[in-house]
Amino acid sequence: MPAYTYYCNDCKKEFTVYLTMTEHEKGNPPVCTECGSKNVVAELSSATVITSKKS
Ligand SMILES: [Zn+2]
């Protein structure tokens, strides 16, 4: 299961969550593990996920 690093804009901390690709593609951001805020952004730099987009 790929790990995604998120950055919390409220407490200014990074946290890592494990999401399935399906969950991630649903656009379902997790809540901050520190403060429970949903004001988080994905740090894609650390996520090594290769997706083959079919259009
Ligand atoms: Zn937070």
N, CA, C, O and the ligand as a Tripos MOL2 file, in Angstrom:
@<TRIPOS>MOLECULE
protein
  221   219    56     0     0
PROTEIN
NO_CHARGES

@<TRIPOS>ATOM
      1 N           0.8520   -1.1930    0.0000 N.3       1 MET1
      2 CA          0.0000    0.0000    0.0000 C.3       1 MET1
      3 C           0.8900    1.2450    0.0000 C.2       1 MET1
      4 O           1.7760    1.3660    0.8460 O.2       1 MET1
      5 N           0.6700    2.1480   -0.9150 N.am      2 PRO2
      6 CA          1.5460    3.3190   -1.0030 C.3       2 PRO2
      7 C           1.3200    4.2830    0.1580 C.2       2 PRO2
      8 O           0.2170    4.4200    0.6860 O.2       2 PRO2
      9 N           2.3950    4.9320    0.5220 N.am      3 ALA3
     10 CA          2.3260    5.9310    1.5840 C.3       3 ALA3
     11 C           2.2700    7.3160    0.9620 C.2       3 ALA3
     12 O           2.9710    7.6100   -0.0060 O.2       3 ALA3
     13 N           1.4320    8.1510    1.5290 N.am      4 TYR4
     14 CA          1.3210    9.5120    1.0570 C.3       4 TYR4
     15 C           1.6600   10.4570    2.1960 C.2       4 TYR4
     16 O           1.2000   10.2970    3.3260 O.2       4 TYR4
     17 N           2.4700   11.4360    1.8680 N.am      5 THR5
     18 CA          2.8100   12.4370    2.8700 C.3       5 THR5
     19 C           1.9250   13.6630    2.6590 C.2       5 THR5
     20 O           1.7980   14.1860    1.5520 O.2       5 THR5
     21 N           1.3280   14.0950    3.7430 N.am      6 TYR6
     22 CA          0.4970   15.2930    3.7010 C.3       6 TYR6
     23 C           1.0770   16.3430    4.6280 C.2       6 TYR6
     24 O           1.7810   16.0430    5.5920 O.2       6 TYR6
     25 N           0.7580   17.5730    4.3030 N.am      7 TYR7
     26 CA          1.2000   18.6880    5.1240 C.3       7 TYR7
     27 C          -0.0270   19.4000    5.6680 C.2       7 TYR7
     28 O          -0.9330   19.7720    4.9210 O.2       7 TYR7
     29 N          -0.0400   19.5810    6.9710 N.am      8 CYS8
     30 CA         -1.1810   20.2280    7.6030 C.3       8 CYS8
     31 C          -0.9590   21.7330    7.6600 C.2       8 CYS8
     32 O           0.0500   22.2050    8.1840 O.2       8 CYS8
     33 N          -1.9030   22.4680    7.1220 N.am      9 ASN9
     34 CA         -1.7890   23.9240    7.1330 C.3       9 ASN9
     35 C          -2.1490   24.5220    8.4840 C.2       9 ASN9
     36 O          -1.8830   25.6970    8.7360 O.2       9 ASN9
     37 N          -2.7350   23.7450    9.3260 N.am     10 ASP10
     38 CA         -3.1460   24.2740   10.6270 C.3      10 ASP10
     39 C          -2.0310   24.1500   11.6650 C.2      10 ASP10
     40 O          -1.6960   25.1240   12.3390 O.2      10 ASP10
     41 N          -1.4680   22.9730   11.7890 N.am     11 CYS11
     42 CA         -0.4110   22.8090   12.7900 C.3      11 CYS11
     43 C           0.9720   22.7420   12.1570 C.2      11 CYS11
     44 O           1.9750   22.5680   12.8490 O.2      11 CYS11
     45 N           1.0160   22.8850   10.8250 N.am     12 LYS12
     46 CA          2.2930   22.9750   10.1060 C.3      12 LYS12
     47 C           3.1450   21.7290   10.2820 C.2      12 LYS12
     48 O           4.3650   21.8120   10.4170 O.2      12 LYS12
     49 N           2.5050   20.6020   10.2800 N.am     13 LYS13
     50 CA          3.2590   19.3670   10.4250 C.3      13 LYS13
     51 C           2.9810   18.4540    9.2480 C.2      13 LYS13
     52 O           1.9220   18.4970    8.6210 O.2      13 LYS13
     53 N           3.9720   17.6320    8.9760 N.am     14 GLU14
     54 CA          3.7960   16.6290    7.9430 C.3      14 GLU14
     55 C           3.4140   15.3200    8.5930 C.2      14 GLU14
     56 O           3.8520   15.0000    9.6980 O.2      14 GLU14
     57 N           2.6040   14.5840    7.8980 N.am     15 PHE15
     58 CA          2.2700   13.2620    8.3980 C.3      15 PHE15
     59 C           2.0840   12.3310    7.2160 C.2      15 PHE15
     60 O           1.7860   12.7540    6.0990 O.2      15 PHE15
     61 N           2.2660   11.0770    7.4880 N.am     16 THR16
     62 CA          2.1870   10.0810    6.4310 C.3      16 THR16
     63 C           0.9970    9.1780    6.6760 C.2      16 THR16
     64 O           0.7560    8.7150    7.7910 O.2      16 THR16
     65 N           0.2710    8.9430    5.6220 N.am     17 VAL17
     66 CA         -0.8610    8.0420    5.7290 C.3      17 VAL17
     67 C          -0.7330    6.9730    4.6560 C.2      17 VAL17
     68 O          -0.0890    7.1730    3.6260 O.2      17 VAL17
     69 N          -1.3370    5.8760    4.9120 N.am     18 TYR18
     70 CA         -1.3480    4.7970    3.9340 C.3      18 TYR18
     71 C          -2.7540    4.6780    3.3550 C.2      18 TYR18
     72 O          -3.7290    4.4090    4.0560 O.2      18 TYR18
     73 N          -2.8090    4.8880    2.0560 N.am     19 LEU19
     74 CA         -4.0890    4.8090    1.3830 C.3      19 LEU19
     75 C          -3.9800    3.8270    0.2250 C.2      19 LEU19
     76 O          -2.9240    3.6790   -0.3900 O.2      19 LEU19
     77 N          -5.0620    3.1810   -0.0500 N.am     20 THR20
     78 CA         -5.0870    2.4050   -1.2760 C.3      20 THR20
     79 C          -5.1980    3.3760   -2.4440 C.2      20 THR20
     80 O          -5.6430    4.5120   -2.2810 O.2      20 THR20
     81 N          -4.7990    2.9300   -3.5920 N.am     21 MET21
     82 CA         -4.8960    3.7850   -4.7720 C.3      21 MET21
     83 C          -6.3280    4.2250   -4.9970 C.2      21 MET21
     84 O          -6.5770    5.3600   -5.4040 O.2      21 MET21
     85 N          -7.2550    3.3470   -4.7400 N.am     22 THR22
     86 CA         -8.6600    3.6670   -4.9480 C.3      22 THR22
     87 C          -9.0970    4.7950   -4.0290 C.2      22 THR22
     88 O          -9.7730    5.7320   -4.4540 O.2      22 THR22
     89 N          -8.7090    4.6940   -2.7800 N.am     23 GLU23
     90 CA         -9.0740    5.7410   -1.8320 C.3      23 GLU23
     91 C          -8.4680    7.0770   -2.2230 C.2      23 GLU23
     92 O          -9.1080    8.1250   -2.1280 O.2      23 GLU23
     93 N          -7.2130    7.0130   -2.6660 N.am     24 HIS24
     94 CA         -6.5250    8.2460   -3.0350 C.3      24 HIS24
     95 C          -7.1640    8.8860   -4.2490 C.2      24 HIS24
     96 O          -7.3130   10.1060   -4.3060 O.2      24 HIS24
     97 N          -7.5320    8.0890   -5.1990 N.am     25 GLU25
     98 CA         -8.0970    8.6280   -6.4290 C.3      25 GLU25
     99 C          -9.4990    9.1630   -6.2260 C.2      25 GLU25
    100 O          -9.9950    9.9380   -7.0440 O.2      25 GLU25
    101 N         -10.1310    8.7650   -5.1640 N.am     26 LYS26
    102 CA        -11.4380    9.3270   -4.8520 C.3      26 LYS26
    103 C         -11.3340   10.7830   -4.4140 C.2      26 LYS26
    104 O         -12.3410   11.4820   -4.3010 O.2      26 LYS26
    105 N         -10.1310   11.2230   -4.1730 N.am     27 GLY27
    106 CA         -9.9540   12.5870   -3.7000 C.3      27 GLY27
    107 C         -10.4560   12.7410   -2.2870 C.2      27 GLY27
    108 O         -11.1790   13.6840   -1.9630 O.2      27 GLY27
    109 N         -10.0700   11.8170   -1.4650 N.am     28 ASN28
    110 CA        -10.5350   11.7360   -0.0910 C.3      28 ASN28
    111 C          -9.3700   12.0450    0.8480 C.2      28 ASN28
    112 O          -8.7700   11.1220    1.4000 O.2      28 ASN28
    113 N          -9.0450   13.3030    1.0380 N.am     29 PRO29
    114 CA         -7.8690   13.5830    1.8650 C.3      29 PRO29
    115 C          -8.1120   13.1790    3.3140 C.2      29 PRO29
    116 O          -9.2200   13.3130    3.8330 O.2      29 PRO29
    117 N          -7.0830   12.6940    3.9420 N.am     30 PRO30
    118 CA         -7.2250   12.2820    5.3390 C.3      30 PRO30
    119 C          -7.2370   13.4970    6.2480 C.2      30 PRO30
    120 O          -6.9770   14.6180    5.8110 O.2      30 PRO30
    121 N          -7.5340   13.2700    7.4830 N.am     31 VAL31
    122 CA         -7.4350   14.3510    8.4570 C.3      31 VAL31
    123 C          -6.0550   14.2900    9.0960 C.2      31 VAL31
    124 O          -5.4160   13.2390    9.1370 O.2      31 VAL31
    125 N          -5.6170   15.4210    9.5840 N.am     32 CYS32
    126 CA         -4.3160   15.5110   10.2170 C.3      32 CYS32
    127 C          -4.2650   14.6010   11.4390 C.2      32 CYS32
    128 O          -5.1840   14.5630   12.2570 O.2      32 CYS32
    129 N          -3.1580   13.8740   11.5310 N.am     33 THR33
    130 CA         -3.0300   12.9680   12.6650 C.3      33 THR33
    131 C          -2.7030   13.7260   13.9500 C.2      33 THR33
    132 O          -2.8380   13.1880   15.0490 O.2      33 THR33
    133 N          -2.2750   14.9720   13.8010 N.am     34 GLU34
    134 CA         -1.8940   15.7600   14.9730 C.3      34 GLU34
    135 C          -3.0790   16.5120   15.5550 C.2      34 GLU34
    136 O          -3.3200   16.4720   16.7620 O.2      34 GLU34
    137 N          -3.8210   17.2010   14.6850 N.am     35 CYS35
    138 CA         -4.8750   18.0790   15.1900 C.3      35 CYS35
    139 C          -6.2510   17.7430   14.6300 C.2      35 CYS35
    140 O          -7.2500   18.3420   15.0280 O.2      35 CYS35
    141 N          -6.3050   16.7920   13.7160 N.am     36 GLY36
    142 CA         -7.6050   16.3880   13.1910 C.3      36 GLY36
    143 C          -8.1680   17.3280   12.1470 C.2      36 GLY36
    144 O          -9.3300   17.2050   11.7620 O.2      36 GLY36
    145 N          -7.3530   18.2670   11.6840 N.am     37 SER37
    146 CA         -7.8160   19.2160   10.6840 C.3      37 SER37
    147 C          -7.9040   18.5530    9.3110 C.2      37 SER37
    148 O          -7.1600   17.6260    8.9910 O.2      37 SER37
    149 N          -8.8320   19.0590    8.5230 N.am     38 LYS38
    150 CA         -8.9010   18.5950    7.1350 C.3      38 LYS38
    151 C          -8.1890   19.5550    6.1920 C.2      38 LYS38
    152 O          -8.2250   19.3840    4.9730 O.2      38 LYS38
    153 N          -7.5600   20.5370    6.7510 N.am     39 ASN39
    154 CA         -6.8520   21.5360    5.9640 C.3      39 ASN39
    155 C          -5.4570   21.0300    5.6330 C.2      39 ASN39
    156 O          -4.4540   21.5730    6.0970 O.2      39 ASN39
    157 N          -5.4150   19.9850    4.8250 N.am     40 VAL40
    158 CA         -4.1490   19.3420    4.5170 C.3      40 VAL40
    159 C          -3.9300   19.3290    3.0110 C.2      40 VAL40
    160 O          -4.8790   19.3200    2.2270 O.2      40 VAL40
    161 N          -2.6750   19.3260    2.6310 N.am     41 VAL41
    162 CA         -2.3250   19.2410    1.2210 C.3      41 VAL41
    163 C          -1.3830   18.0630    1.0230 C.2      41 VAL41
    164 O          -0.5810   17.7400    1.8990 O.2      41 VAL41
    165 N          -1.4860   17.4410   -0.1120 N.am     42 ALA42
    166 CA         -0.6480   16.2900   -0.4010 C.3      42 ALA42
    167 C           0.7360   16.7400   -0.8170 C.2      42 ALA42
    168 O           0.8950   17.6630   -1.6160 O.2      42 ALA42
    169 N           1.7250   16.0800   -0.2670 N.am     43 GLU43
    170 CA          3.1020   16.3240   -0.6790 C.3      43 GLU43
    171 C           3.4760   15.2020   -1.6380 C.2      43 GLU43
    172 O           3.9100   14.1220   -1.2370 O.2      43 GLU43
    173 N           3.2940   15.4950   -2.8950 N.am     44 LEU44
    174 CA          3.4370   14.4280   -3.8710 C.3      44 LEU44
    175 C           4.8870   14.0540   -4.1060 C.2      44 LEU44
    176 O           5.1710   13.0130   -4.6980 O.2      44 LEU44
    177 N           5.7940   14.8760   -3.6570 N.am     45 SER45
    178 CA          7.1970   14.6360   -3.9620 C.3      45 SER45
    179 C           7.6870   13.3150   -3.3650 C.2      45 SER45
    180 O           8.5580   12.6480   -3.9240 O.2      45 SER45
    181 N           7.1230   12.9640   -2.2460 N.am     46 SER46
    182 CA          7.6170   11.7680   -1.5740 C.3      46 SER46
    183 C           6.8120   10.5270   -1.9580 C.2      46 SER46
    184 O           7.1410    9.4110   -1.5550 O.2      46 SER46
    185 N           5.7870   10.7320   -2.7170 N.am     47 ALA47
    186 CA          4.9810    9.5880   -3.1080 C.3      47 ALA47
    187 C           5.4640    9.0760   -4.4530 C.2      47 ALA47
    188 O           5.4060    9.7810   -5.4600 O.2      47 ALA47
    189 N           5.9260    7.8730   -4.4540 N.am     48 THR48
    190 CA          6.3860    7.2940   -5.6950 C.3      48 THR48
    191 C           5.3200    6.3620   -6.2310 C.2      48 THR48
    192 O           5.3700    5.1430   -6.0640 O.2      48 THR48
    193 N           4.3720    6.9750   -6.8680 N.am     49 VAL49
    194 CA          3.2710    6.2020   -7.3960 C.3      49 VAL49
    195 C           3.2350    6.3740   -8.9090 C.2      49 VAL49
    196 O           3.1610    7.4890   -9.4250 O.2      49 VAL49
    197 N           3.2870    5.2900   -9.5740 N.am     50 ILE50
    198 CA          3.2500    5.3490  -11.0280 C.3      50 ILE50
    199 C           1.8710    4.9090  -11.4970 C.2      50 ILE50
    200 O           1.4310    3.7840  -11.2580 O.2      50 ILE50
    201 N           1.2160    5.8290  -12.1670 N.am     51 THR51
    202 CA         -0.1110    5.5050  -12.6660 C.3      51 THR51
    203 C          -0.0920    5.6040  -14.1880 C.2      51 THR51
    204 O           0.4520    6.5550  -14.7500 O.2      51 THR51
    205 N          -0.6590    4.6680  -14.8130 N.am     52 SER52
    206 CA         -0.7950    4.7240  -16.2540 C.3      52 SER52
    207 C          -2.1980    5.1970  -16.5820 C.2      52 SER52
    208 O          -3.1750    4.4640  -16.4310 O.2      52 SER52
    209 N          -2.2710    6.4200  -17.0270 N.am     53 LYS53
    210 CA         -3.5920    7.0010  -17.2830 C.3      53 LYS53
    211 C          -4.0980    6.5540  -18.6530 C.2      53 LYS53
    212 O          -3.4090    6.6370  -19.6700 O.2      53 LYS53
    213 N          -5.3040    6.0920  -18.6190 N.am     54 LYS54
    214 CA         -5.9430    5.7070  -19.8670 C.3      54 LYS54
    215 C          -7.0350    6.7140  -20.1780 C.2      54 LYS54
    216 O          -7.9290    6.9450  -19.3640 O.2      54 LYS54
    217 N          -6.9600    7.3010  -21.3400 N.am     55 SER55
    218 CA         -7.9520    8.3180  -21.6540 C.3      55 SER55
    219 C          -8.7900    7.9090  -22.8450 C.2      55 SER55
    220 O          -9.6830    8.6500  -23.2550 O.2      55 SER55
    221 ZN         -2.6750   19.4550   11.9400 Zn       56 ZN56
@<TRIPOS>BOND
     1     1     2 1
     2     2     3 1
     3     3     4 2
     4     3     5 am
     5     5     6 1
     6     6     7 1
     7     7     8 2
     8     7     9 am
     9     9    10 1
    10    10    11 1
    11    11    12 2
    12    11    13 am
    13    13    14 1
    14    14    15 1
    15    15    16 2
    16    15    17 am
    17    17    18 1
    18    18    19 1
    19    19    20 2
    20    19    21 am
    21    21    22 1
    22    22    23 1
    23    23    24 2
    24    23    25 am
    25    25    26 1
    26    26    27 1
    27    27    28 2
    28    27    29 am
    29    29    30 1
    30    30    31 1
    31    31    32 2
    32    31    33 am
    33    33    34 1
    34    34    35 1
    35    35    36 2
    36    35    37 am
    37    37    38 1
    38    38    39 1
    39    39    40 2
    40    39    41 am
    41    41    42 1
    42    42    43 1
    43    43    44 2
    44    43    45 am
    45    45    46 1
    46    46    47 1
    47    47    48 2
    48    47    49 am
    49    49    50 1
    50    50    51 1
    51    51    52 2
    52    51    53 am
    53    53    54 1
    54    54    55 1
    55    55    56 2
    56    55    57 am
    57    57    58 1
    58    58    59 1
    59    59    60 2
    60    59    61 am
    61    61    62 1
    62    62    63 1
    63    63    64 2
    64    63    65 am
    65    65    66 1
    66    66    67 1
    67    67    68 2
    68    67    69 am
    69    69    70 1
    70    70    71 1
    71    71    72 2
    72    71    73 am
    73    73    74 1
    74    74    75 1
    75    75    76 2
    76    75    77 am
    77    77    78 1
    78    78    79 1
    79    79    80 2
    80    79    81 am
    81    81    82 1
    82    82    83 1
    83    83    84 2
    84    83    85 am
    85    85    86 1
    86    86    87 1
    87    87    88 2
    88    87    89 am
    89    89    90 1
    90    90    91 1
    91    91    92 2
    92    91    93 am
    93    93    94 1
    94    94    95 1
    95    95    96 2
    96    95    97 am
    97    97    98 1
    98    98    99 1
    99    99   100 2
   100    99   101 am
   101   101   102 1
   102   102   103 1
   103   103   104 2
   104   103   105 am
   105   105   106 1
   106   106   107 1
   107   107   108 2
   108   107   109 am
   109   109   110 1
   110   110   111 1
   111   111   112 2
   112   111   113 am
   113   113   114 1
   114   114   115 1
   115   115   116 2
   116   115   117 am
   117   117   118 1
   118   118   119 1
   119   119   120 2
   120   119   121 am
   121   121   122 1
   122   122   123 1
   123   123   124 2
   124   123   125 am
   125   125   126 1
   126   126   127 1
   127   127   128 2
   128   127   129 am
   129   129   130 1
   130   130   131 1
   131   131   132 2
   132   131   133 am
   133   133   134 1
   134   134   135 1
   135   135   136 2
   136   135   137 am
   137   137   138 1
   138   138   139 1
   139   139   140 2
   140   139   141 am
   141   141   142 1
   142   142   143 1
   143   143   144 2
   144   143   145 am
   145   145   146 1
   146   146   147 1
   147   147   148 2
   148   147   149 am
   149   149   150 1
   150   150   151 1
   151   151   152 2
   152   151   153 am
   153   153   154 1
   154   154   155 1
   155   155   156 2
   156   155   157 am
   157   157   158 1
   158   158   159 1
   159   159   160 2
   160   159   161 am
   161   161   162 1
   162   162   163 1
   163   163   164 2
   164   163   165 am
   165   165   166 1
   166   166   167 1
   167   167   168 2
   168   167   169 am
   169   169   170 1
   170   170   171 1
   171   171   172 2
   172   171   173 am
   173   173   174 1
   174   174   175 1
   175   175   176 2
   176   175   177 am
   177   177   178 1
   178   178   179 1
   179   179   180 2
   180   179   181 am
   181   181   182 1
   182   182   183 1
   183   183   184 2
   184   183   185 am
   185   185   186 1
   186   186   187 1
   187   187   188 2
   188   187   189 am
   189   189   190 1
   190   190   191 1
   191   191   192 2
   192   191   193 am
   193   193   194 1
   194   194   195 1
   195   195   196 2
   196   195   197 am
   197   197   198 1
   198   198   199 1
   199   199   200 2
   200   199   201 am
   201   201   202 1
   202   202   203 1
   203   203   204 2
   204   203   205 am
   205   205   206 1
   206   206   207 1
   207   207   208 2
   208   207   209 am
   209   209   210 1
   210   210   211 1
   211   211   212 2
   212   211   213 am
   213   213   214 1
   214   214   215 1
   215   215   216 2
   216   215   217 am
   217   217   218 1
   218   218   219 1
   219   219   220 2
@<TRIPOS>SUBSTRUCTURE
     1 MET1         2 RESIDUE 1 A MET
     2 PRO2         6 RESIDUE 1 A PRO
     3 ALA3        10 RESIDUE 1 A ALA
     4 TYR4        14 RESIDUE 1 A TYR
     5 THR5        18 RESIDUE 1 A THR
     6 TYR6        22 RESIDUE 1 A TYR
     7 TYR7        26 RESIDUE 1 A TYR
     8 CYS8        30 RESIDUE 1 A CYS
     9 ASN9        34 RESIDUE 1 A ASN
    10 ASP10       38 RESIDUE 1 A ASP
    11 CYS11       42 RESIDUE 1 A CYS
    12 LYS12       46 RESIDUE 1 A LYS
    13 LYS13       50 RESIDUE 1 A LYS
    14 GLU14       54 RESIDUE 1 A GLU
    15 PHE15       58 RESIDUE 1 A PHE
    16 THR16       62 RESIDUE 1 A THR
    17 VAL17       66 RESIDUE 1 A VAL
    18 TYR18       70 RESIDUE 1 A TYR
    19 LEU19       74 RESIDUE 1 A LEU
    20 THR20       78 RESIDUE 1 A THR
    21 MET21       82 RESIDUE 1 A MET
    22 THR22       86 RESIDUE 1 A THR
    23 GLU23       90 RESIDUE 1 A GLU
    24 HIS24       94 RESIDUE 1 A HIS
    25 GLU25       98 RESIDUE 1 A GLU
    26 LYS26      102 RESIDUE 1 A LYS
    27 GLY27      106 RESIDUE 1 A GLY
    28 ASN28      110 RESIDUE 1 A ASN
    29 PRO29      114 RESIDUE 1 A PRO
    30 PRO30      118 RESIDUE 1 A PRO
    31 VAL31      122 RESIDUE 1 A VAL
    32 CYS32      126 RESIDUE 1 A CYS
    33 THR33      130 RESIDUE 1 A THR
    34 GLU34      134 RESIDUE 1 A GLU
    35 CYS35      138 RESIDUE 1 A CYS
    36 GLY36      142 RESIDUE 1 A GLY
    37 SER37      146 RESIDUE 1 A SER
    38 LYS38      150 RESIDUE 1 A LYS
    39 ASN39      154 RESIDUE 1 A ASN
    40 VAL40      158 RESIDUE 1 A VAL
    41 VAL41      162 RESIDUE 1 A VAL
    42 ALA42      166 RESIDUE 1 A ALA
    43 GLU43      170 RESIDUE 1 A GLU
    44 LEU44      174 RESIDUE 1 A LEU
    45 SER45      178 RESIDUE 1 A SER
    46 SER46      182 RESIDUE 1 A SER
    47 ALA47      186 RESIDUE 1 A ALA
    48 THR48      190 RESIDUE 1 A THR
    49 VAL49      194 RESIDUE 1 A VAL
    50 ILE50      198 RESIDUE 1 A ILE
    51 THR51      202 RESIDUE 1 A THR
    52 SER52      206 RESIDUE 1 A SER
    53 LYS53      210 RESIDUE 1 A LYS
    54 LYS54      214 RESIDUE 1 A LYS
    55 SER55      218 RESIDUE 1 A SER
    56 ZN56       221 GROUP 0 **** ****
